[in-house]
Amino acid sequence: MAENVQETDDAKLAAGAEKPRVDPNLFVAAIDFGTAYSGYAFSSRGDFTTDPLKISAHQWNKDLISHKTPTSVLLDEKGKLDKFGDEAEKKFMELSEDNNHTKFYFFRRFKMLLYTTDDMRNKRLTKQTKLPDISGKELPAIDVFSNAIQYMKDHLLNEIQKEEICIKPEEIRWVLTVPAIWNDRAKQFMRDAAEQAEIRGDCLTIALEPEAASIYCKHLPITQIQTVGSKGFGIFHPGSRYIVLDAGGGTVDITIHEVLNNGNIKELEKASGGAWGGTYVDEEFHKMLEEIIGKDELKEYKTEHLDDFIQICNDLEIKKRLISTKSTNINFKIPSSLKEKCKSAKNCKLEDLIMSSKFSEDLECKRDKLHFKDSLVRKLFCNVCTEIVTHVKKLLQEKQLQKVETILMVGGFSESLYLQETIKSEFEDFRIVIPNEAGLAVLKGAVLFGHEPQIITSRIAKYTYGVDTLSRFKPGHHPADRKITVEDTDYCSGVFSKHVTKGDELKINEAQDEQSYCPVRKTQKAILFNVYTSTNKHPRYVDDPDCSYLGSLNVDIPDTTGGTDRKVFVRFIFGGTEIKVEGKNDLTGEITAVKFDYFDNNPGGGEEELCGLTSDLEEIYRR
């Protein structure tokens, strides 16, 4: 993902004025924007130097599960932030009780939009993407995300002020967490949302959630880690390899790390995973209610008794962490309004609807409670746990991962006793490591990453990266429909000029395979590069089914003296969790750092913005 090397205009500065030089590394503030819960933490450079684990995490409410608050946003009818977190849920329930909620927008657990929408198989994420609230009303997704980030940012700054910490805003290094399995566009979306929330781009770092958790656990004393297994305690010794199983609310991120001799960490396998987080259990629970009560009836119930429905969800959130593989007869309290809905909509008691459903042997209703037998508990957890176990076992079959002996469980869903016991049972020969505060590992690790980003020395490329170029047309070798003619010369269009191959080890701050391109018109003053990713290691053309348009960039070549003999060098630099791209004018030596426009969904260019001419097609494939 491109760093914001070309900074956006700052409305607070006078036109044409330069931004003041800053050192955004004296204080680190991290925001963990989760699917179900969010929070923030911070520490100073001085504290990190003397005690890395001296990290302050705000405690929102003593009754909550951790130092986090629900990822819920309440906006007024004009789309302005009214409340966030637990306060948003409380106020919206009060509004709905009096039927005064219809003009408000209430969003909860909306982070997964960035995973489900911006998939290579689905429609692309853009700044125009709409996000439906709990009642179906829509607002631009980026505004909702930005409001949530701004609330946490402002709340954090107020907390610092109350603690009388002497720090200037421009001296803060902000860290925002994202799942490692998200693609580049989703990461950039979060960066743009943060900048819209008035976090300066040059003071912002994106942290990958499993990496952050890994860094945190590496600093923990053994007394703060639960360990199952008989392989000793050398979890983070040089040469040790371990799986990071980051099970959050929406996604499960799985990465494999190795500790180097100097204590730094390298990634052995690209991040993978899926939508197998704790909210999957919630979805199974809601599907069960739909089958018993009726899909339309449950939808009506949400509208009519939203406060009661939210209370059911909150009760489930607490109970599912306490459920184990040995649990029997779990009880859920249900509001009287649910029973009344069954009577009015179905002319039937809830007890009778359960008896006539496929859950009759696993579930019963007594007074104001639903009684779950252990068989139904297993059904709720079975699918998601099976997905996780199957994926981990598949990873461990890879030859380079055979020396892995440890599974590190982090993330909020890793606090689930059911998931813990399942992993321990399925991987008896492995050491299972769980920090005491698994749900805070990502948040506190993000603070550590902000202080010490160089601790991650290399990552594995998730995709093949390249640009759309032209190659001289060869009859019989290139498809005829790809031929275009420019100034009496025939070219093959849409050639995928590869810069990075899927699976490559990307060393931090090292350029990947610098390549040169030439203009195809003598008077051409810029070269347009449309950037693509591919799940294929060796894509031939940018419109192959496995390719996806990522964004575009322009490199200026205003001096036309050399005609088509001029050259532009392009290189990709994976200096962190995001991509930087540099274009170098060979004639002047001038280097231009370019920011991607990830949300331009119309690749192409005009007369002055033709793609560059690259070398022979077969040479491209050999790279």
C-alpha positions in Angstrom: 0.0 0.0 0.0 1.4 3.4 -0.9 2.7 5.6 1.9 1.3 9.1 1.7 4.5 10.6 0.3 2.5 13.2 -1.6 0.7 14.7 1.3 -2.9 16.0 1.0 -3.7 19.6 1.6 -4.1 20.5 5.3 -7.0 22.9 5.7 -5.4 24.2 8.9 -2.4 25.5 7.1 -2.3 28.6 4.9 -2.4 28.0 1.2 1.1 27.2 -0.1 2.6 26.9 3.4 4.7 23.8 4.2 3.8 21.5 7.1 6.1 21.8 10.1 8.7 19.2 10.5 7.6 16.6 13.1 9.1 13.8 15.0 6.0 11.5 15.4 8.0 8.9 17.4 8.1 10.4 20.9 4.8 8.9 21.8 2.8 6.0 20.3 -0.9 5.8 20.3 -2.6 2.7 18.9 -6.2 2.1 17.9 -7.4 -1.4 17.6 -10.5 -1.1 15.4 -12.2 -4.5 15.9 -15.3 -6.1 14.5 -17.0 -6.5 17.8 -14.9 -4.4 20.1 -12.5 -1.5 19.8 -10.0 0.2 22.1 -6.9 2.3 22.3 -3.6 2.2 24.2 -0.5 4.4 24.4 3.0 4.7 25.8 5.9 7.2 25.5 9.3 6.6 24.0 10.8 6.9 27.5 8.5 4.2 29.0 9.2 1.9 26.1 13.0 2.2 26.6 12.8 1.5 30.4 9.8 -1.0 30.4 8.3 -2.0 27.0 5.2 -3.4 28.7 4.3 -0.1 30.5 1.4 0.5 28.2 -1.8 2.3 29.2 -5.0 0.8 27.8 -8.1 2.8 28.5 -10.7 1.0 30.6 -14.1 2.0 29.1 -16.4 0.2 31.5 -15.6 -2.1 34.4 -18.4 -4.4 33.4 -17.1 -5.0 29.9 -15.1 -8.1 29.0 -11.8 -6.2 28.4 -10.4 -2.7 28.0 -12.6 -2.2 24.9 -15.9 -0.8 24.0 -18.4 -2.2 21.3 -17.7 -1.1 17.8 -21.0 0.7 17.5 -21.6 4.1 16.0 -24.7 6.3 16.4 -25.0 9.2 13.9 -27.7 11.8 13.8 -29.9 12.5 10.8 -27.2 14.7 9.2 -24.6 11.9 9.5 -22.8 13.6 12.4 -21.4 11.5 15.2 -23.7 11.4 18.3 -22.3 8.5 20.4 -19.8 5.7 20.1 -19.3 2.3 21.7 -21.3 1.4 24.8 -22.8 4.8 25.0 -24.1 4.5 21.4 -25.8 1.2 22.1 -27.3 2.5 25.3 -28.7 5.7 23.7 -30.0 3.9 20.7 -31.9 1.4 22.8 -33.4 4.3 24.8 -34.4 6.0 21.5 -35.9 2.8 20.2 -38.0 2.2 23.3 -39.8 5.5 22.6 -39.7 4.9 18.9 -37.5 8.0 18.4 -34.7 6.2 16.7 -35.9 6.3 13.0 -34.0 9.5 12.1 -30.7 8.2 13.5 -28.2 5.9 11.9 -26.9 3.0 14.1 -24.0 0.9 12.9 -22.5 -2.1 14.7 -20.0 -4.7 13.7 -19.5 -3.1 10.3 -15.7 -3.7 9.9 -16.3 -6.9 8.0 -17.6 -4.8 5.0 -14.0 -4.2 4.0 -13.3 -8.0 3.8 -16.5 -9.1 2.2 -16.9 -6.2 -0.3 -13.3 -5.8 -1.4 -12.8 -9.4 -2.4 -11.2 -10.1 -5.8 -14.4 -12.1 -6.7 -16.8 -9.3 -5.7 -17.3 -5.6 -6.4 -14.4 -3.3 -5.6 -14.3 -1.1 -2.5 -14.5 2.6 -3.4 -15.0 5.9 -1.5 -18.5 5.8 -2.8 -19.3 2.3 -1.2 -22.4 2.6 1.0 -22.8 1.0 4.4 -26.3 0.0 5.6 -27.1 0.6 9.2 -29.1 -1.8 11.4 -32.4 -0.7 9.8 -31.1 -0.6 6.2 -30.5 3.1 5.9 -27.2 3.9 4.1 -24.3 6.3 4.4 -20.9 6.4 2.7 -18.8 3.7 4.5 -15.7 5.9 4.7 -17.7 8.5 6.7 -18.8 5.8 9.2 -15.3 4.5 9.6 -13.8 7.9 9.9 -16.3 9.0 12.6 -15.4 5.9 14.6 -11.7 6.5 14.3 -12.0 10.3 15.1 -14.0 9.5 18.2 -11.3 7.2 19.5 -8.5 9.6 18.5 -10.2 12.5 20.3 -11.0 10.4 23.3 -7.3 9.3 23.5 -6.1 12.9 23.3 -8.5 13.9 26.1 -7.2 11.1 28.2 -3.6 12.2 27.7 -4.6 15.7 28.6 -6.3 14.5 31.8 -3.1 12.6 32.8 -1.1 15.8 32.2 1.2 14.1 29.7 3.2 16.8 28.0 3.2 15.8 24.3 2.3 17.7 21.1 -0.1 16.2 18.7 2.5 16.2 15.9 4.9 14.2 18.1 2.5 11.2 18.3 3.0 8.1 16.1 -0.5 6.8 15.4 -0.9 3.1 14.7 -4.0 1.6 13.3 -4.5 -2.2 13.2 -5.9 -4.2 10.3 -6.2 -7.9 9.6 -3.2 -9.4 7.7 -5.6 -11.1 5.3 -7.0 -7.8 4.0 -5.9 -6.8 0.6 -4.2 -3.5 -0.3 -7.3 -1.6 -1.1 -8.9 -2.3 2.2 -5.8 -1.2 4.0 -5.7 2.0 2.0 -9.4 2.6 2.8 -8.5 2.5 6.5 -5.6 4.9 6.0 -7.9 7.3 4.1 -10.6 7.0 6.8 -7.9 7.9 9.4 -6.7 10.9 7.5 -10.3 12.0 7.1 -10.4 11.8 10.9 -7.5 14.4 10.9 -4.7 12.0 11.6 -1.7 13.1 9.5 -0.6 10.6 7.0 3.1 11.1 7.7 2.4 10.3 11.4 0.3 7.1 10.7 1.4 3.5 10.6 -0.7 0.6 9.6 0.0 -2.5 11.8 -1.0 -6.1 10.8 -2.9 -7.6 13.7 -1.1 -11.0 14.1 2.3 -9.3 13.8 1.4 -6.9 16.6 0.2 -9.8 18.8 3.3 -11.7 18.1 5.5 -8.8 19.1 3.5 -8.3 22.4 3.8 -12.0 23.4 7.5 -11.9 22.7 7.9 -9.3 25.4 5.7 -11.1 28.0 7.3 -12.9 31.0 6.4 -16.6 31.1 4.2 -16.0 34.2 1.7 -14.2 31.9 1.4 -17.0 29.4 -0.6 -20.2 29.6 1.3 -23.0 28.0 0.0 -26.5 27.1 2.5 -29.1 25.9 5.8 -30.7 26.9 8.2 -29.0 24.6 9.8 -26.6 27.1 9.5 -22.8 27.2 11.7 -21.8 24.3 8.9 -20.0 22.5 10.8 -17.0 21.3 14.4 -18.3 21.2 16.5 -17.7 18.1 15.5 -20.2 15.4 12.1 -21.0 17.0 9.1 -21.1 14.6 5.5 -20.7 15.6 2.0 -20.2 14.2 0.2 -17.0 15.2 -3.5 -17.8 15.4 -5.2 -14.5 15.7 -8.9 -15.2 16.2 -10.8 -11.9 16.4 -14.5 -11.0 16.2 -14.7 -11.1 12.4 -11.7 -12.8 10.9 -9.1 -15.3 11.8 -5.6 -14.3 10.7 -3.0 -17.1 10.6 0.7 -16.3 10.0 4.0 -18.3 10.7 6.9 -16.5 12.2 10.6 -17.3 12.9 12.7 -15.6 15.5 16.1 -14.6 14.1 19.4 -14.5 16.0 19.1 -10.8 16.7 15.6 -11.3 18.1 13.8 -9.8 15.1 11.0 -11.7 13.4 10.6 -12.8 9.8 7.4 -14.2 8.2 7.7 -17.7 6.7 4.4 -18.0 5.0 2.0 -15.4 3.7 -0.9 -14.5 5.9 -4.0 -16.5 5.4 -7.3 -17.2 7.1 -11.0 -16.3 6.6 -14.2 -15.0 8.1 -14.1 -17.5 11.0 -14.1 -15.1 14.0 -16.4 -15.0 17.0 -19.2 -13.3 15.2 -19.6 -16.5 13.1 -21.1 -18.1 16.2 -23.5 -15.2 16.5 -24.6 -15.7 12.9 -25.3 -19.4 13.6 -27.4 -18.3 16.6 -29.4 -15.8 14.5 -29.9 -18.4 11.8 -31.4 -20.7 14.4 -33.8 -18.0 15.5 -34.8 -17.3 11.9 -35.6 -21.0 11.3 -37.7 -21.1 14.5 -39.5 -17.8 14.3 -39.3 -17.0 10.6 -36.9 -14.7 8.7 -39.4 -12.0 8.1 -40.8 -12.2 11.6 -37.3 -11.9 13.1 -36.6 -8.9 10.9 -39.8 -7.2 12.1 -38.9 -8.0 15.7 -35.5 -6.3 15.3 -37.3 -3.2 14.1 -40.1 -3.2 16.7 -37.9 -4.2 19.7 -34.4 -3.3 18.8 -33.4 -2.7 22.4 -34.4 -6.2 23.4 -32.7 -7.7 20.3 -29.4 -5.9 21.2 -29.7 -7.2 24.7 -29.9 -10.8 23.3 -26.8 -10.2 21.2 -24.9 -8.8 24.2 -25.8 -11.7 26.4 -24.6 -14.1 23.7 -21.3 -12.2 23.5 -20.7 -12.8 27.2 -21.9 -16.4 27.3 -20.0 -17.7 24.2 -16.7 -17.0 25.9 -17.6 -19.1 28.9 -18.9 -22.1 26.9 -16.5 -25.0 26.8 -16.6 -28.4 25.0 -17.7 -29.8 28.3 -20.6 -27.3 28.8 -24.1 -28.7 29.2 -27.5 -27.0 29.4 -26.4 -23.4 28.7 -29.2 -20.9 29.5 -30.0 -17.7 27.6 -32.4 -15.2 29.0 -34.9 -14.0 26.5 -37.2 -10.9 26.7 -40.9 -11.3 27.0 -41.3 -9.3 23.8 -39.9 -12.3 21.8 -42.6 -14.5 23.1 -45.2 -11.9 22.4 -43.9 -11.6 18.8 -44.4 -15.3 18.2 -48.0 -15.0 19.4 -48.9 -12.0 17.3 -47.0 -13.1 14.1 -47.4 -16.9 14.2 -50.4 -17.2 16.6 -48.3 -19.8 18.4 -46.2 -20.0 21.5 -42.4 -19.9 21.2 -42.3 -23.3 23.0 -44.5 -24.8 20.3 -42.4 -23.3 17.4 -39.3 -24.8 18.9 -41.0 -28.3 19.3 -42.0 -28.2 15.6 -38.5 -27.2 14.4 -35.4 -29.3 13.8 -34.0 -28.0 17.1 -36.7 -29.8 19.1 -34.2 -32.3 20.7 -31.5 -29.7 21.4 -33.4 -26.7 22.6 -36.3 -25.9 25.0 -37.9 -22.8 26.4 -38.8 -22.6 30.0 -40.3 -19.4 31.3 -37.9 -16.6 30.3 -34.9 -18.8 29.3 -33.7 -20.8 26.4 -32.0 -24.0 27.5 -29.3 -25.3 25.1 -28.2 -28.9 25.3 -24.5 -29.7 24.7 -25.4 -31.0 21.3 -26.7 -27.6 20.1 -23.7 -25.9 21.6 -21.4 -28.1 19.5 -23.5 -27.2 16.4 -23.0 -23.5 17.0 -19.3 -23.8 17.3 -18.6 -26.8 15.1 -18.4 -25.2 11.7 -16.2 -22.3 12.6 -13.8 -24.4 14.7 -13.6 -27.0 11.9 -12.6 -24.3 9.4 -9.8 -23.1 11.6 -8.5 -26.5 12.4 -8.6 -27.6 8.8 -6.8 -24.5 7.6 -4.0 -24.9 10.2 -3.5 -28.6 9.4 -3.2 -27.8 5.7 -0.6 -25.1 6.4 1.4 -27.5 8.5 1.7 -29.9 5.5 4.0 -27.4 3.8 7.6 -28.6 3.9 9.1 -25.4 5.2 6.7 -25.4 8.1 7.5 -28.9 9.4 9.7 -27.5 12.2 6.8 -25.5 13.7 6.1 -26.7 17.2 4.1 -23.9 18.8 0.7 -22.4 18.2 0.2 -18.9 19.7 -3.5 -18.1 20.2 -4.4 -14.4 20.4 -7.4 -12.2 19.7 -10.8 -11.9 21.5 -12.2 -15.2 20.1 -9.1 -17.0 21.5 -10.5 -16.3 24.9 -13.3 -18.7 24.1 -12.8 -21.8 26.1 -14.5 -23.9 23.4 -12.0 -22.8 20.8 -9.0 -23.2 23.2 -10.1 -26.8 24.0 -10.7 -27.6 20.4 -7.2 -26.5 19.4 -5.5 -28.3 22.3 -7.4 -31.5 21.4 -6.7 -31.3 17.6 -3.0 -30.4 18.0 -1.9 -32.6 21.0 1.7 -32.7 19.7 2.1 -28.9 19.7 2.7 -26.5 22.4 -0.3 -24.2 22.7 0.5 -20.7 24.0 -2.2 -18.3 25.2 -1.4 -14.9 26.8 -3.5 -14.1 29.9 -5.0 -11.1 28.0 -5.4 -12.7 24.6 -8.0 -10.0 23.6 -5.5 -7.2 24.3 -2.5 -8.7 22.6 -3.1 -7.0 19.3 -3.8 -3.6 20.9 -0.7 -3.6 23.1 1.4 -5.1 20.4 0.4 -2.3 18.1 2.0 0.2 20.5 5.2 -1.9 20.6 5.2 -2.0 16.8 4.9 1.7 16.6 8.0 2.1 18.8 9.9 -0.7 17.0 8.6 -1.3 13.4 11.9 -2.7 12.2 11.5 -5.8 14.4 9.7 -7.4 11.4 12.5 -7.9 8.9 10.6 -9.5 6.0 7.2 -10.6 4.8 5.9 -13.0 2.2 4.1 -11.5 -0.8 0.4 -12.5 -0.8 0.0 -11.6 -4.5 1.9 -11.1 -7.7 2.3 -7.4 -8.4 2.9 -5.8 -11.8 1.9 -3.1 -14.2 0.0 -2.9 -17.5 2.5 -2.4 -20.3 2.9 -2.7 -24.1 5.2 -5.2 -25.9 6.1 -5.2 -29.6 3.5 -7.3 -31.4 4.5 -10.7 -32.7 2.1 -12.3 -35.3 1.2 -15.8 -34.4 2.5 -15.4 -30.8 0.2 -12.7 -29.5 -3.6 -12.8 -29.8 -4.7 -10.7 -32.8 -7.3 -8.8 -30.7 -4.6 -7.4 -28.6 -2.8 -5.6 -31.4 -2.8 -1.8 -31.3 -0.9 0.5 -33.6 0.9 3.7 -32.4 2.9 5.8 -34.8 3.1 3.0 -37.4 4.3 0.4 -34.9 2.3 -2.6 -33.8 2.1 -3.4 -30.1 0.5 -6.1 -27.9 -1.6 -4.4 -25.2 -2.4 -5.5 -21.7 0.9 -7.2 -21.0 1.4 -8.0 -17.3 4.9 -6.7 -16.5 5.7 -8.5 -13.2 7.6 -6.8 -10.4 6.8 -9.1 -7.5 5.9 -12.8 -7.5 3.5 -14.3 -5.1 5.4 -16.1 -2.4 8.5 -13.9 -2.7 10.3 -12.9 0.5 10.0 -9.1 0.7 12.8 -7.7 2.8 11.8 -4.5 4.5 12.9 -1.2 2.7 14.5 -3.1 -0.2 13.3 -2.3 -3.7 11.8 -5.3 -5.7 13.2 -5.8 -9.2 13.6 -2.3 -10.7 12.5 -2.2 -14.3 12.7 0.3 -17.1 9.9 1.5 -19.5 9.9 3.8 -22.5 7.3 6.0 -24.1 5.6 4.8 -27.3 5.0 8.3 -28.7 7.9 10.7 -29.4 6.0 13.6 -27.8 4.7 11.7 -24.8 5.1 13.7 -21.6 3.9 11.1 -19.1 3.7 7.4 -18.7 0.6 5.9 -17.1 1.1 2.7 -15.0 -2.0 0.8 -14.1 -1.1 -1.5 -11.3 -2.5 -5.0 -11.0 -2.3 -7.9 -8.6 -2.8 -11.6 -9.4 -3.2 -14.8 -7.4 -1.2 -16.5 -10.2 2.6 -16.5 -10.0 3.0 -16.0 -13.7 0.1 -14.0 -15.2 0.4 -13.1 -18.9 -2.1 -10.4 -19.3 -3.7 -7.9 -16.9 -7.2 -9.0 -17.8 -6.6 -12.7 -17.0 -9.3 -14.0 -14.6 -6.9 -14.2 -11.7 -5.9 -10.5 -12.0 -7.4 -7.5 -10.2 -6.9 -3.8 -10.9 -5.3 -2.1 -7.9 -4.8 1.5 -8.8 -2.8 3.8 -11.1 0.1 6.2 -11.1 1.7 8.6 -13.5 5.4 9.4 -14.0 6.1 12.7 -15.8 8.7 12.8 -18.6 8.2 16.4 -19.8 11.5 16.7 -21.8 10.6 15.1 -25.2 14.1 15.7 -26.7 15.0 12.0 -26.7 11.7 10.9 -28.4 11.0 7.2 -27.6 14.6 6.6 -26.4 13.8 8.1 -23.0 13.5 5.7 -20.0 11.6 5.6 -16.8 12.6 3.2 -14.0 9.9 1.9 -11.7 10.4 0.0 -8.5 8.1 -1.3 -5.7 9.3 -1.0 -2.2 7.7 -2.9 0.6 9.0 -0.8 3.4 6.3 -1.7 5.9 2.8 -3.1 5.8 2.0 -0.8 2.8 3.5 -0.5 -0.7 5.6 2.5 -1.9 6.3 3.0 -5.6 9.0 5.2 -7.0 9.5 6.3 -10.6 12.9 7.6 -11.8 13.4 9.8 -14.8 16.6 8.3 -16.4 17.5 11.6 -18.1 17.4 13.9 -15.1 17.8 11.3 -12.3 14.8 12.8 -10.6 12.9 10.3 -8.4 9.2 10.7 -7.9 7.4 8.9 -5.1 3.9 8.2 -6.2 0.7 7.7 -4.3 -1.7 5.1 -5.7 -5.2 6.1 -6.4 -6.7 2.9 -5.2 -10.3 4.0 -5.6 -10.1 4.8 -9.3 -12.0 2.0 -10.9 -11.4 3.0 -14.5 -8.0 1.9 -15.6 -6.9 3.6 -18.8 -5.3 6.9 -20.1 -5.5 9.5 -22.7 -3.2 10.4 -25.6 -0.6 11.8 -23.2 -0.9 9.0 -20.7 -0.1 5.8 -22.7 1.3 2.7 -20.9 5.0 2.3 -21.1 6.8 0.0 -23.6 8.6 -2.8 -21.9 11.0 -5.5 -23.1 10.2 -8.7 -25.0 7.2 -10.6 -23.6 9.2 -13.8 -23.0 11.8 -11.9 -21.0 9.0 -10.6 -18.8 7.8 -14.1 -18.1 11.4 -15.3 -17.2 11.6 -12.7 -14.4 
